[in-house]
Amino acid sequence: MNHVIPPPMQLHPGRKWGVPSACRSFTGDPTAVRSCREFATEAIGASRYRYSDELRENLRLCASELATNAVRHSKSGEAGGVFTVLLHLRPTWIGLALHDLGPKAGAPSVPRVLLRTLDDPLSASGRGLAMVSLCSHGRYGFMAPPQSSQHVAWCELAA
């Protein structure tokens, strides 16, 4: 099957997003994925903007997938690790940025979509970034500044 998944964007919209509407740090254990998803749900529910149910579900999915990746593939998932989530709630879009502690030893230094897993119905992992890409219509990416060990994975969801 031929998949059209846009590659991650290298440039983060960053400062154009402005001040985050909500921010929270989480311990890097697997239970934090649910907490991150609940944080996103609570933040969007408390927003003065009214978003569609589809956008709410897409935000929950993206928050869950990026948090899972931070716990599984970054130093944030090691003992004492943390990650931080910033939400930018705007009238016509939502920005989600997740800051982690950088890749674990032996893990890829750059996130990537594993196309071979998309066609494998028995694959238990490897679809997260593809789902983030689809939910964000290709407006997703990462930053790995050379002067910092931290990484930022992000996505923009249109309202």
Salt bridges, closest charged atoms under 4 A:
GLU57 OE2 - ARG60 NE 3.87
ASP119 OD1 - HIS3 NE2 2.73
GLU156 OE1 - ARG139 NE 3.25
